[in-house]
Amino acid sequence: MLPATFKLCAAISYQHLRNMSGLRRQAAVTISQELSRLACRSVGPSAWIHQVRRRSSLLSSRLEEKPFSEMEMSYIKQGEEALQKSLSILGDQDGWKTETVVDNGDKVLSKVLPDVGKVFRLEVVVDQPLDAVYGELVDNMEQMGDWNPSVKEVKILQKIGKDTVITHEKAAATPGNIVGPRDFVSVRCAKRRGSTCVLAGMSTKYGAMPEQEGFIRAENGPTCMILRPLAGSPSQTKLTWLLSIDLKGWLPKTIINQVLSQTQVAFATHLRERLARAGAV
């Protein structure tokens, strides 16, 4: 009886299958094949129902998957490119020069790259576990303007999958307004590999966020932060920040270099203060 019923259902559904495409057709065909296979077995009703429900649940989850659009895929690719290029820059230990060394051990190095320009590298140790630092920089990204004086606002414009976001950042005015109002539109991706986290990004174009009146649209990237537990002390986190920015407009390079290195040092100070306050709550 069951085999005959499945054949009848298959005949009725044939025209509908022809009108399906992609994942839905594949899922429907798989369901039909699974039902036919189970019908040919001598299994009791309860076992058959259990198996169909389990398979149907798995296939339903596949039907709910939303493939990325071509534009979304391009943003994901940009984020991956920023990550790979940043890691390549940081992996080359030659040519780095010391810009600033703070009494607590924080230091900023710099290097000039032919295809990028001058990049800066902050190296610090934070007395907080990795998850706390990661949570502040990724999960609470939009709150950065609350504790980092260099940032006026960070807004997530779009989330793509679980690793990639498009953001709009407004930089705060510098002391004496040496550098006028700047903003950035960036694609960012966050990857965790074992005990290491990499937060990478670069400037991108986003139609819903054109250039804003009163701001110069600057560009950043490739840029990234690498977080890993300090060797021998898992309650502390080693943070390395690669910074690459083109502020646009007319600004002397000496001023740009001074502002960027000071920005990185100040960032480490304010991040520590933020984490200490959050830990005390």
Salt bridges, closest charged atoms under 4 A:
GLU34 OE2 - ARG37 NH2 2.45
GLU34 OE2 - ARG55 NE 3.45
GLU80 OE2 - LYS191 NZ 2.95
ASP92 OD2 - LYS111 NZ 3.37
GLU99 OE2 - LYS118 NZ 2.99
ASP106 OD1 - ARG272 NH2 2.81
ASP115 OD2 - LYS85 NZ 3.29
GLU123 OE1 - LYS107 NZ 3.88
GLU123 OE2 - ARG121 NE 2.77
ASP131 OD1 - ARG192 NH2 2.95
GLU136 OE2 - ARG274 NE 3.10
GLU153 OE1 - LYS170 NZ 3.91
ASP163 OD2 - LYS191 NZ 3.16
GLU169 OE2 - ARG188 NH2 3.49
ASP183 OD2 - HIS168 NE2 2.87
ASP183 OD1 - ARG217 NE 2.88
GLU219 OE1 - LYS248 NZ 3.92
ASP246 OD2 - LYS248 NZ 3.31
GLU273 OE1 - HIS270 ND1 3.51
